[in-house]
Amino acid sequence: MADKTNASFVGMTPSGDAALGRVQLAPEVLEVIIGIATSEVNGVIATQGNFASGVAEKLGKVMYGKGVKTEWADEGLKIDVYCIIEYGHSIPTIAAKIQNEIRQAILNMTSLKTHEVNVHITGIHFED
């Protein structure tokens, strides 16, 4: 996943006396924050990536931004997360927790407010 619809940096311009310059965040930074926040929710097994991220993980590289799509629109930041959950957990409850965790993490770390956080459950993991 990890699609970037806007390859430019997300920028914030401070106002008032604190206007010392512009703060810019690469979209990859947001994806890592979102991936970590999602993985911390109880019941989430993994985020669903694409073939390239699967190969990279098999080679030992941790891909925190996999399964995350961000888009900067006129309304604000739109986020799509694709994840696999553990069998036995309530899907609506886990989806709401994922949305809350992502919103809080983005707000606390970047001061950006999210417009949409869409959670896509792509699979259910059963115990072996």
N, CA, C and O atoms as CSV, one atom per row, in Angstrom:
chain,resi,resn,atom,element,x,y,z
A,1,MET,N,N,0.858,-1.164,0.000
A,1,MET,CA,C,0.000,0.000,0.000
A,1,MET,C,C,0.901,1.221,0.000
A,1,MET,O,O,1.493,1.520,-1.037
A,2,ALA,N,N,1.035,1.923,1.070
A,2,ALA,CA,C,1.911,3.074,1.227
A,2,ALA,C,C,1.932,3.961,-0.015
A,2,ALA,O,O,2.990,4.440,-0.423
A,3,ASP,N,N,0.783,4.173,-0.604
A,3,ASP,CA,C,0.689,5.033,-1.770
A,3,ASP,C,C,0.810,6.490,-1.355
A,3,ASP,O,O,0.279,6.906,-0.326
A,4,LYS,N,N,1.505,7.244,-2.161
A,4,LYS,CA,C,1.645,8.669,-1.896
A,4,LYS,C,C,0.959,9.423,-3.010
A,4,LYS,O,O,1.449,9.467,-4.138
A,5,THR,N,N,-0.183,10.018,-2.689
A,5,THR,CA,C,-0.876,10.779,-3.715
A,5,THR,C,C,-0.278,12.165,-3.856
A,5,THR,O,O,-0.477,12.823,-4.878
A,6,ASN,N,N,0.448,12.618,-2.851
A,6,ASN,CA,C,1.097,13.917,-2.912
A,6,ASN,C,C,2.548,13.714,-2.493
A,6,ASN,O,O,2.832,13.504,-1.314
A,7,ALA,N,N,3.460,13.776,-3.447
A,7,ALA,CA,C,4.856,13.495,-3.154
A,7,ALA,C,C,5.533,14.621,-2.395
A,7,ALA,O,O,6.645,14.438,-1.900
A,8,SER,N,N,4.902,15.772,-2.289
A,8,SER,CA,C,5.518,16.890,-1.595
A,8,SER,C,C,5.403,16.716,-0.094
A,8,SER,O,O,4.729,15.808,0.393
A,9,PHE,N,N,6.054,17.578,0.614
A,9,PHE,CA,C,6.052,17.541,2.060
A,9,PHE,C,C,4.806,18.217,2.605
A,9,PHE,O,O,4.264,19.136,1.992
A,10,VAL,N,N,4.360,17.749,3.764
A,10,VAL,CA,C,3.264,18.395,4.467
A,10,VAL,C,C,3.883,19.520,5.271
A,10,VAL,O,O,4.777,19.281,6.082
A,11,GLY,N,N,3.427,20.733,5.062
A,11,GLY,CA,C,4.041,21.872,5.728
A,11,GLY,C,C,3.105,22.583,6.667
A,11,GLY,O,O,1.897,22.642,6.440
A,12,MET,N,N,3.674,23.125,7.726
A,12,MET,CA,C,2.923,23.919,8.682
A,12,MET,C,C,3.671,25.225,8.887
A,12,MET,O,O,4.891,25.227,9.045
A,13,THR,N,N,2.960,26.311,8.885
A,13,THR,CA,C,3.570,27.607,9.136
A,13,THR,C,C,3.080,28.127,10.475
A,13,THR,O,O,1.889,28.390,10.637
A,14,PRO,N,N,3.987,28.283,11.445
A,14,PRO,CA,C,3.562,28.800,12.744
A,14,PRO,C,C,3.118,30.255,12.633
A,14,PRO,O,O,3.524,30.969,11.716
A,15,SER,N,N,2.294,30.682,13.561
A,15,SER,CA,C,1.808,32.055,13.539
A,15,SER,C,C,2.237,32.774,14.815
A,15,SER,O,O,2.655,32.145,15.787
A,16,GLY,N,N,2.130,34.075,14.796
A,16,GLY,CA,C,2.448,34.879,15.974
A,16,GLY,C,C,3.939,35.034,16.179
A,16,GLY,O,O,4.717,35.042,15.225
A,17,ASP,N,N,4.334,35.160,17.462
A,17,ASP,CA,C,5.739,35.368,17.799
A,17,ASP,C,C,6.590,34.129,17.556
A,17,ASP,O,O,7.811,34.233,17.440
A,18,ALA,N,N,5.966,32.965,17.479
A,18,ALA,CA,C,6.717,31.725,17.305
A,18,ALA,C,C,7.054,31.451,15.840
A,18,ALA,O,O,7.567,30.377,15.525
A,19,ALA,N,N,6.783,32.384,14.949
A,19,ALA,CA,C,7.026,32.178,13.525
A,19,ALA,C,C,8.510,32.271,13.215
A,19,ALA,O,O,8.996,33.309,12.766
A,20,LEU,N,N,9.230,31.177,13.458
A,20,LEU,CA,C,10.667,31.135,13.210
A,20,LEU,C,C,10.990,30.516,11.859
A,20,LEU,O,O,12.115,30.632,11.372
A,21,GLY,N,N,10.031,29.873,11.269
A,21,GLY,CA,C,10.249,29.214,9.989
A,21,GLY,C,C,9.152,28.206,9.724
A,21,GLY,O,O,8.150,28.148,10.437
A,22,ARG,N,N,9.356,27.424,8.700
A,22,ARG,CA,C,8.356,26.448,8.265
A,22,ARG,C,C,8.777,25.050,8.708
A,22,ARG,O,O,9.954,24.696,8.638
A,23,VAL,N,N,7.811,24.262,9.162
A,23,VAL,CA,C,8.047,22.884,9.549
A,23,VAL,C,C,7.495,22.001,8.442
A,23,VAL,O,O,6.342,22.163,8.041
A,24,GLN,N,N,8.300,21.067,7.943
A,24,GLN,CA,C,7.865,20.190,6.866
A,24,GLN,C,C,8.029,18.742,7.292
A,24,GLN,O,O,9.036,18.370,7.894
A,25,LEU,N,N,7.028,17.927,6.973
A,25,LEU,CA,C,7.049,16.499,7.278
A,25,LEU,C,C,6.940,15.715,5.976
A,25,LEU,O,O,6.090,16.006,5.135
A,26,ALA,N,N,7.792,14.737,5.821
A,26,ALA,CA,C,7.679,13.854,4.671
A,26,ALA,C,C,6.476,12.933,4.888
A,26,ALA,O,O,6.198,12.552,6.025
A,27,PRO,N,N,5.766,12.571,3.834
A,27,PRO,CA,C,4.627,11.659,3.987
A,27,PRO,C,C,5.020,10.336,4.644
A,27,PRO,O,O,4.204,9.717,5.325
A,28,GLU,N,N,6.251,9.907,4.445
A,28,GLU,CA,C,6.726,8.671,5.056
A,28,GLU,C,C,6.716,8.758,6.574
A,28,GLU,O,O,6.494,7.753,7.250
A,29,VAL,N,N,6.955,9.946,7.119
A,29,VAL,CA,C,6.935,10.136,8.569
A,29,VAL,C,C,5.534,9.892,9.098
A,29,VAL,O,O,5.360,9.212,10.109
A,30,LEU,N,N,4.538,10.440,8.427
A,30,LEU,CA,C,3.151,10.211,8.833
A,30,LEU,C,C,2.803,8.730,8.756
A,30,LEU,O,O,2.122,8.207,9.637
A,31,GLU,N,N,3.263,8.054,7.714
A,31,GLU,CA,C,2.958,6.637,7.549
A,31,GLU,C,C,3.568,5.800,8.660
A,31,GLU,O,O,2.945,4.845,9.124
A,32,VAL,N,N,4.764,6.136,9.091
A,32,VAL,CA,C,5.396,5.407,10.189
A,32,VAL,C,C,4.626,5.637,11.486
A,32,VAL,O,O,4.386,4.690,12.236
A,33,ILE,N,N,4.239,6.872,11.757
A,33,ILE,CA,C,3.457,7.178,12.959
A,33,ILE,C,C,2.146,6.396,12.941
A,33,ILE,O,O,1.753,5.815,13.952
A,34,ILE,N,N,1.480,6.381,11.810
A,34,ILE,CA,C,0.200,5.672,11.674
A,34,ILE,C,C,0.391,4.170,11.842
A,34,ILE,O,O,-0.402,3.515,12.519
A,35,GLY,N,N,1.436,3.622,11.230
A,35,GLY,CA,C,1.699,2.182,11.335
A,35,GLY,C,C,1.978,1.745,12.756
A,35,GLY,O,O,1.488,0.704,13.193
A,36,ILE,N,N,2.758,2.526,13.480
A,36,ILE,CA,C,3.066,2.185,14.872
A,36,ILE,C,C,1.821,2.308,15.739
A,36,ILE,O,O,1.569,1.447,16.582
A,37,ALA,N,N,1.041,3.366,15.543
A,37,ALA,CA,C,-0.193,3.544,16.330
A,37,ALA,C,C,-1.168,2.397,16.073
A,37,ALA,O,O,-1.834,1.936,17.000
A,38,THR,N,N,-1.259,1.937,14.844
A,38,THR,CA,C,-2.154,0.832,14.511
A,38,THR,C,C,-1.692,-0.466,15.157
A,38,THR,O,O,-2.508,-1.222,15.683
A,39,SER,N,N,-0.402,-0.728,15.121
A,39,SER,CA,C,0.113,-1.987,15.661
A,39,SER,C,C,-0.013,-2.062,17.181
A,39,SER,O,O,0.039,-3.153,17.750
A,40,GLU,N,N,-0.179,-0.923,17.842
A,40,GLU,CA,C,-0.303,-0.913,19.300
A,40,GLU,C,C,-1.713,-1.241,19.783
A,40,GLU,O,O,-1.920,-1.409,20.985
A,41,VAL,N,N,-2.684,-1.335,18.880
A,41,VAL,CA,C,-4.054,-1.664,19.266
A,41,VAL,C,C,-4.158,-3.173,19.496
A,41,VAL,O,O,-3.746,-3.967,18.650
A,42,ASN,N,N,-4.710,-3.558,20.641
A,42,ASN,CA,C,-4.871,-4.964,20.981
A,42,ASN,C,C,-5.853,-5.613,20.009
A,42,ASN,O,O,-6.969,-5.124,19.833
A,43,GLY,N,N,-5.443,-6.709,19.380
A,43,GLY,CA,C,-6.282,-7.412,18.423
A,43,GLY,C,C,-5.821,-7.235,16.987
A,43,GLY,O,O,-6.254,-7.979,16.107
A,44,VAL,N,N,-4.948,-6.263,16.730
A,44,VAL,CA,C,-4.407,-6.065,15.382
A,44,VAL,C,C,-3.177,-6.952,15.238
A,44,VAL,O,O,-2.219,-6.834,16.001
A,45,ILE,N,N,-3.218,-7.837,14.256
A,45,ILE,CA,C,-2.092,-8.738,14.006
A,45,ILE,C,C,-1.026,-8.045,13.162
A,45,ILE,O,O,0.155,-8.065,13.509
A,46,ALA,N,N,-1.438,-7.439,12.065
A,46,ALA,CA,C,-0.493,-6.795,11.152
A,46,ALA,C,C,-1.243,-5.846,10.241
A,46,ALA,O,O,-2.470,-5.887,10.145
A,47,THR,N,N,-0.483,-4.988,9.572
A,47,THR,CA,C,-1.057,-4.176,8.515
A,47,THR,C,C,-0.758,-4.867,7.198
A,47,THR,O,O,0.271,-5.528,7.054
A,48,GLN,N,N,-1.650,-4.716,6.246
A,48,GLN,CA,C,-1.559,-5.418,4.968
A,48,GLN,C,C,-0.774,-4.584,3.977
A,48,GLN,O,O,-1.215,-3.504,3.582
A,49,GLY,N,N,0.381,-5.075,3.574
A,49,GLY,CA,C,1.195,-4.351,2.607
A,49,GLY,C,C,1.046,-4.918,1.216
A,49,GLY,O,O,0.163,-5.734,0.953
A,50,ASN,N,N,1.922,-4.475,0.321
A,50,ASN,CA,C,1.917,-4.979,-1.044
A,50,ASN,C,C,3.057,-5.981,-1.232
A,50,ASN,O,O,3.738,-6.329,-0.267
A,51,PHE,N,N,3.265,-6.435,-2.431
A,51,PHE,CA,C,4.289,-7.444,-2.701
A,51,PHE,C,C,5.685,-6.955,-2.335
A,51,PHE,O,O,6.470,-7.698,-1.746
A,52,ALA,N,N,5.997,-5.706,-2.682
A,52,ALA,CA,C,7.337,-5.168,-2.416
A,52,ALA,C,C,7.629,-5.097,-0.919
A,52,ALA,O,O,8.733,-5.428,-0.488
A,53,SER,N,N,6.652,-4.671,-0.126
A,53,SER,CA,C,6.885,-4.603,1.323
A,53,SER,C,C,6.992,-5.998,1.919
A,53,SER,O,O,7.718,-6.203,2.892
A,54,GLY,N,N,6.267,-6.968,1.338
A,54,GLY,CA,C,6.374,-8.351,1.804
A,54,GLY,C,C,7.752,-8.927,1.560
A,54,GLY,O,O,8.293,-9.621,2.420
A,55,VAL,N,N,8.329,-8.650,0.402
A,55,VAL,CA,C,9.681,-9.108,0.083
A,55,VAL,C,C,10.695,-8.437,1.001
A,55,VAL,O,O,11.613,-9.091,1.497
A,56,ALA,N,N,10.536,-7.143,1.227
A,56,ALA,CA,C,11.470,-6.421,2.102
A,56,ALA,C,C,11.420,-6.969,3.522
A,56,ALA,O,O,12.462,-7.076,4.169
A,57,GLU,N,N,10.237,-7.319,4.026
A,57,GLU,CA,C,10.128,-7.875,5.372
A,57,GLU,C,C,10.754,-9.259,5.456
A,57,GLU,O,O,11.329,-9.619,6.484
A,58,LYS,N,N,10.647,-10.036,4.387
A,58,LYS,CA,C,11.277,-11.361,4.379
A,58,LYS,C,C,12.800,-11.237,4.438
A,58,LYS,O,O,13.486,-12.129,4.938
A,59,LEU,N,N,13.311,-10.134,3.928
A,59,LEU,CA,C,14.753,-9.896,3.970
A,59,LEU,C,C,15.196,-9.244,5.275
A,59,LEU,O,O,16.376,-8.933,5.442
A,60,GLY,N,N,14.261,-9.035,6.202
A,60,GLY,CA,C,14.621,-8.551,7.528
A,60,GLY,C,C,14.363,-7.079,7.769
A,60,GLY,O,O,14.648,-6.594,8.864
A,61,LYS,N,N,13.845,-6.353,6.814
A,61,LYS,CA,C,13.585,-4.929,7.002
A,61,LYS,C,C,12.181,-4.737,7.575
A,61,LYS,O,O,11.217,-5.293,7.049
A,62,VAL,N,N,12.059,-3.955,8.645
A,62,VAL,CA,C,10.759,-3.678,9.245
A,62,VAL,C,C,10.127,-2.523,8.485
A,62,VAL,O,O,10.726,-1.458,8.333
A,63,MET,N,N,8.898,-2.753,8.005
A,63,MET,CA,C,8.188,-1.750,7.212
A,63,MET,C,C,7.021,-1.219,8.037
A,63,MET,O,O,5.936,-1.801,8.021
A,64,TYR,N,N,7.236,-0.117,8.759
A,64,TYR,CA,C,6.183,0.434,9.610
A,64,TYR,C,C,5.094,1.125,8.802
A,64,TYR,O,O,3.957,1.214,9.267
A,65,GLY,N,N,5.399,1.606,7.633
A,65,GLY,CA,C,4.428,2.343,6.843
A,65,GLY,C,C,3.607,1.490,5.895
A,65,GLY,O,O,2.814,2.019,5.116
A,66,LYS,N,N,3.787,0.174,5.950
A,66,LYS,CA,C,3.048,-0.676,5.011
A,66,LYS,C,C,1.577,-0.720,5.397
A,66,LYS,O,O,1.228,-0.658,6.576
A,67,GLY,N,N,0.733,-0.828,4.402
A,67,GLY,CA,C,-0.696,-0.887,4.650
A,67,GLY,C,C,-1.303,0.448,5.003
A,67,GLY,O,O,-2.421,0.503,5.516
A,68,VAL,N,N,-0.592,1.525,4.739
A,68,VAL,CA,C,-1.063,2.870,5.081
A,68,VAL,C,C,-1.050,3.726,3.827
A,68,VAL,O,O,-0.074,3.742,3.077
A,69,LYS,N,N,-2.137,4.430,3.612
A,69,LYS,CA,C,-2.225,5.360,2.483
A,69,LYS,C,C,-2.625,6.718,3.051
A,69,LYS,O,O,-3.605,6.819,3.788
A,70,THR,N,N,-1.883,7.742,2.718
A,70,THR,CA,C,-2.203,9.094,3.169
A,70,THR,C,C,-2.478,9.976,1.967
A,70,THR,O,O,-1.892,9.807,0.897
A,71,GLU,N,N,-3.376,10.913,2.168
A,71,GLU,CA,C,-3.716,11.865,1.101
A,71,GLU,C,C,-4.004,13.204,1.750
A,71,GLU,O,O,-4.792,13.294,2.692
A,72,TRP,N,N,-3.367,14.233,1.247
A,72,TRP,CA,C,-3.598,15.582,1.750
A,72,TRP,C,C,-4.585,16.259,0.811
A,72,TRP,O,O,-4.229,16.600,-0.317
A,73,ALA,N,N,-5.823,16.459,1.262
A,73,ALA,CA,C,-6.876,17.073,0.456
A,73,ALA,C,C,-7.188,18.460,1.011
A,73,ALA,O,O,-6.618,18.884,2.016
A,74,ASP,N,N,-8.105,19.161,0.336
A,74,ASP,CA,C,-8.500,20.494,0.778
A,74,ASP,C,C,-9.114,20.462,2.170
A,74,ASP,O,O,-8.941,21.397,2.952
A,75,GLU,N,N,-9.841,19.373,2.480
A,75,GLU,CA,C,-10.503,19.265,3.783
A,75,GLU,C,C,-9.526,18.945,4.903
A,75,GLU,O,O,-9.800,19.248,6.064
A,76,GLY,N,N,-8.406,18.346,4.577
A,76,GLY,CA,C,-7.416,17.960,5.577
A,76,GLY,C,C,-6.784,16.624,5.222
A,76,GLY,O,O,-6.845,16.179,4.076
A,77,LEU,N,N,-6.186,16.000,6.202
A,77,LEU,CA,C,-5.468,14.753,6.016
A,77,LEU,C,C,-6.439,13.572,6.006
A,77,LEU,O,O,-7.223,13.388,6.937
A,78,LYS,N,N,-6.370,12.781,4.942
A,78,LYS,CA,C,-7.192,11.574,4.834
A,78,LYS,C,C,-6.265,10.368,4.930
A,78,LYS,O,O,-5.225,10.313,4.273
A,79,ILE,N,N,-6.655,9.411,5.754
A,79,ILE,CA,C,-5.818,8.242,6.021
A,79,ILE,C,C,-6.626,6.979,5.754
A,79,ILE,O,O,-7.781,6.871,6.164
A,80,ASP,N,N,-6.008,6.029,5.065
A,80,ASP,CA,C,-6.570,4.698,4.883
A,80,ASP,C,C,-5.582,3.695,5.463
A,80,ASP,O,O,-4.391,3.734,5.153
A,81,VAL,N,N,-6.088,2.790,6.314
A,81,VAL,CA,C,-5.261,1.765,6.940
A,81,VAL,C,C,-5.855,0.408,6.605
A,81,VAL,O,O,-7.053,0.184,6.774
A,82,TYR,N,N,-5.005,-0.498,6.126
A,82,TYR,CA,C,-5.422,-1.849,5.773
A,82,TYR,C,C,-4.760,-2.802,6.754
A,82,TYR,O,O,-3.533,-2.877,6.824
A,83,CYS,N,N,-5.590,-3.546,7.528
A,83,CYS,CA,C,-5.006,-4.384,8.568
A,83,CYS,C,C,-5.709,-5.729,8.705
A,83,CYS,O,O,-6.824,-5.930,8.222
A,84,ILE,N,N,-5.014,-6.640,9.381
A,84,ILE,CA,C,-5.513,-7.975,9.686
A,84,ILE,C,C,-5.720,-8.041,11.189
A,84,ILE,O,O,-4.847,-7.641,11.958
A,85,ILE,N,N,-6.879,-8.548,11.612
A,85,ILE,CA,C,-7.162,-8.617,13.043
A,85,ILE,C,C,-7.203,-10.066,13.509
A,85,ILE,O,O,-7.306,-10.995,12.708
A,86,GLU,N,N,-7.122,-10.228,14.799
A,86,GLU,CA,C,-7.142,-11.546,15.420
A,86,GLU,C,C,-8.583,-12.014,15.601
A,86,GLU,O,O,-9.461,-11.229,15.959
A,87,TYR,N,N,-8.814,-13.294,15.352
A,87,TYR,CA,C,-10.146,-13.871,15.500
A,87,TYR,C,C,-10.615,-13.751,16.959
A,87,TYR,O,O,-9.841,-13.960,17.893
A,88,GLY,N,N,-11.891,-13.413,17.128
A,88,GLY,CA,C,-12.474,-13.343,18.462
A,88,GLY,C,C,-12.650,-11.921,18.969
A,88,GLY,O,O,-13.283,-11.717,20.005
A,89,HIS,N,N,-12.116,-10.949,18.275
A,89,HIS,CA,C,-12.257,-9.546,18.668
A,89,HIS,C,C,-13.390,-8.901,17.879
A,89,HIS,O,O,-13.671,-9.293,16.746
A,90,SER,N,N,-14.027,-7.926,18.474
A,90,SER,CA,C,-15.120,-7.197,17.823
A,90,SER,C,C,-14.539,-6.245,16.774
A,90,SER,O,O,-13.730,-5.375,17.097
A,91,ILE,N,N,-14.953,-6.414,15.534
A,91,ILE,CA,C,-14.419,-5.587,14.444
A,91,ILE,C,C,-14.760,-4.106,14.632
A,91,ILE,O,O,-13.870,-3.267,14.491
A,92,PRO,N,N,-16.023,-3.747,14.948
A,92,PRO,CA,C,-16.310,-2.322,15.136
A,92,PRO,C,C,-15.531,-1.700,16.299
A,92,PRO,O,O,-15.128,-0.539,16.228
A,93,THR,N,N,-15.322,-2.466,17.358
A,93,THR,CA,C,-14.569,-1.947,18.509
A,93,THR,C,C,-13.112,-1.710,18.145
A,93,THR,O,O,-12.546,-0.667,18.471
A,94,ILE,N,N,-12.508,-2.679,17.470
A,94,ILE,CA,C,-11.099,-2.532,17.072
A,94,ILE,C,C,-10.942,-1.392,16.071
A,94,ILE,O,O,-9.991,-0.616,16.165
A,95,ALA,N,N,-11.864,-1.281,15.112
A,95,ALA,CA,C,-11.782,-0.200,14.125
A,95,ALA,C,C,-11.863,1.165,14.805
A,95,ALA,O,O,-11.121,2.079,14.447
A,96,ALA,N,N,-12.759,1.308,15.782
A,96,ALA,CA,C,-12.869,2.577,16.508
A,96,ALA,C,C,-11.599,2.866,17.304
A,96,ALA,O,O,-11.157,4.013,17.369
A,97,LYS,N,N,-11.013,1.844,17.903
A,97,LYS,CA,C,-9.759,2.034,18.655
A,97,LYS,C,C,-8.620,2.449,17.726
A,97,LYS,O,O,-7.813,3.314,18.065
A,98,ILE,N,N,-8.566,1.822,16.551
A,98,ILE,CA,C,-7.532,2.188,15.573
A,98,ILE,C,C,-7.697,3.651,15.174
A,98,ILE,O,O,-6.719,4.398,15.140
A,99,GLN,N,N,-8.927,4.064,14.872
A,99,GLN,CA,C,-9.176,5.457,14.484
A,99,GLN,C,C,-8.751,6.416,15.592
A,99,GLN,O,O,-8.104,7.427,15.318
A,100,ASN,N,N,-9.107,6.111,16.832
A,100,ASN,CA,C,-8.737,6.988,17.954
A,100,ASN,C,C,-7.236,7.041,18.163
A,100,ASN,O,O,-6.677,8.117,18.375
A,101,GLU,N,N,-6.575,5.887,18.106
A,101,GLU,CA,C,-5.118,5.849,18.296
A,101,GLU,C,C,-4.401,6.658,17.227
A,101,GLU,O,O,-3.470,7.404,17.530
A,102,ILE,N,N,-4.831,6.513,15.976
A,102,ILE,CA,C,-4.192,7.241,14.879
A,102,ILE,C,C,-4.410,8.742,15.042
A,102,ILE,O,O,-3.464,9.520,14.920
A,103,ARG,N,N,-5.641,9.156,15.316
A,103,ARG,CA,C,-5.922,10.588,15.494
A,103,ARG,C,C,-5.084,11.185,16.618
A,103,ARG,O,O,-4.520,12.268,16.469
A,104,GLN,N,N,-5.003,10.473,17.749
A,104,GLN,CA,C,-4.229,10.971,18.891
A,104,GLN,C,C,-2.740,11.038,18.563
A,104,GLN,O,O,-2.078,12.028,18.877
A,105,ALA,N,N,-2.212,9.988,17.932
A,105,ALA,CA,C,-0.785,9.958,17.608
A,105,ALA,C,C,-0.413,11.077,16.643
A,105,ALA,O,O,0.600,11.750,16.838
A,106,ILE,N,N,-1.219,11.283,15.605
A,106,ILE,CA,C,-0.942,12.343,14.633
A,106,ILE,C,C,-1.041,13.714,15.302
A,106,ILE,O,O,-0.195,14.578,15.073
A,107,LEU,N,N,-2.067,13.914,16.124
A,107,LEU,CA,C,-2.244,15.201,16.794
A,107,LEU,C,C,-1.103,15.470,17.773
A,107,LEU,O,O,-0.563,16.575,17.805
A,108,ASN,N,N,-0.734,14.470,18.569
A,108,ASN,CA,C,0.323,14.661,19.575
A,108,ASN,C,C,1.698,14.873,18.962
A,108,ASN,O,O,2.494,15.659,19.475
A,109,MET,N,N,1.979,14.178,17.871
A,109,MET,CA,C,3.327,14.237,17.316
A,109,MET,C,C,3.514,15.311,16.253
A,109,MET,O,O,4.633,15.778,16.041
A,110,THR,N,N,2.427,15.713,15.574
A,110,THR,CA,C,2.587,16.661,14.471
A,110,THR,C,C,1.690,17.890,14.570
A,110,THR,O,O,1.862,18.833,13.797
A,111,SER,N,N,0.743,17.904,15.497
A,111,SER,CA,C,-0.248,18.982,15.639
A,111,SER,C,C,-1.157,19.101,14.424
A,111,SER,O,O,-1.793,20.136,14.226
A,112,LEU,N,N,-1.226,18.056,13.613
A,112,LEU,CA,C,-2.139,18.034,12.468
A,112,LEU,C,C,-3.434,17.361,12.882
A,112,LEU,O,O,-3.428,16.385,13.632
A,113,LYS,N,N,-4.548,17.889,12.385
A,113,LYS,CA,C,-5.837,17.262,12.634
A,113,LYS,C,C,-6.210,16.448,11.404
A,113,LYS,O,O,-6.050,16.903,10.272
A,114,THR,N,N,-6.705,15.255,11.637
A,114,THR,CA,C,-7.087,14.394,10.538
A,114,THR,C,C,-8.541,14.630,10.158
A,114,THR,O,O,-9.396,14.839,11.019
A,115,HIS,N,N,-8.805,14.596,8.874
A,115,HIS,CA,C,-10.184,14.761,8.376
A,115,HIS,C,C,-10.901,13.414,8.364
A,115,HIS,O,O,-12.054,13.316,8.786
A,116,GLU,N,N,-10.216,12.373,7.879
A,116,GLU,CA,C,-10.789,11.027,7.805
A,116,GLU,C,C,-9.745,10.003,8.185
A,116,GLU,O,O,-8.576,10.121,7.820
A,117,VAL,N,N,-10.181,8.991,8.926
A,117,VAL,CA,C,-9.360,7.812,9.177
A,117,VAL,C,C,-10.221,6.615,8.812
A,117,VAL,O,O,-11.130,6.242,9.553
A,118,ASN,N,N,-9.931,6.020,7.672
A,118,ASN,CA,C,-10.698,4.877,7.174
A,118,ASN,C,C,-9.940,3.595,7.480
A,118,ASN,O,O,-8.774,3.457,7.111
A,119,VAL,N,N,-10.599,2.657,8.155
A,119,VAL,CA,C,-9.992,1.386,8.524
A,119,VAL,C,C,-10.582,0.300,7.633
A,119,VAL,O,O,-11.799,0.128,7.564
A,120,HIS,N,N,-9.707,-0.425,6.958
A,120,HIS,CA,C,-10.110,-1.516,6.080
A,120,HIS,C,C,-9.587,-2.823,6.681
A,120,HIS,O,O,-8.377,-3.023,6.776
A,121,ILE,N,N,-10.494,-3.705,7.083
A,121,ILE,CA,C,-10.099,-5.005,7.611
A,121,ILE,C,C,-9.953,-5.938,6.414
A,121,ILE,O,O,-10.936,-6.258,5.746
A,122,THR,N,N,-8.727,-6.373,6.147
A,122,THR,CA,C,-8.461,-7.183,4.965
A,122,THR,C,C,-8.369,-8.667,5.283
A,122,THR,O,O,-8.298,-9.490,4.370
A,123,GLY,N,N,-8.370,-9.023,6.565
A,123,GLY,CA,C,-8.295,-10.436,6.900
A,123,GLY,C,C,-8.454,-10.661,8.388
A,123,GLY,O,O,-8.347,-9.744,9.202
A,124,ILE,N,N,-8.715,-11.929,8.714
A,124,ILE,CA,C,-8.825,-12.344,10.116
A,124,ILE,C,C,-7.822,-13.469,10.318
A,124,ILE,O,O,-7.772,-14.415,9.532
A,125,HIS,N,N,-7.025,-13.361,11.372
A,125,HIS,CA,C,-6.008,-14.356,11.681
A,125,HIS,C,C,-6.564,-15.336,12.711
A,125,HIS,O,O,-7.018,-14.929,13.781
A,126,PHE,N,N,-6.528,-16.625,12.385
A,126,PHE,CA,C,-6.975,-17.661,13.309
A,126,PHE,C,C,-5.765,-18.274,13.989
A,126,PHE,O,O,-4.682,-18.333,13.407
A,127,GLU,N,N,-5.948,-18.733,15.226
A,127,GLU,CA,C,-4.847,-19.411,15.916
A,127,GLU,C,C,-4.533,-20.717,15.215
A,127,GLU,O,O,-5.425,-21.372,14.675
A,128,ASP,N,N,-3.274,-21.092,15.223
A,128,ASP,CA,C,-2.857,-22.344,14.566
A,128,ASP,C,C,-3.291,-23.546,15.364
A,128,ASP,O,O,-3.028,-24.680,14.965
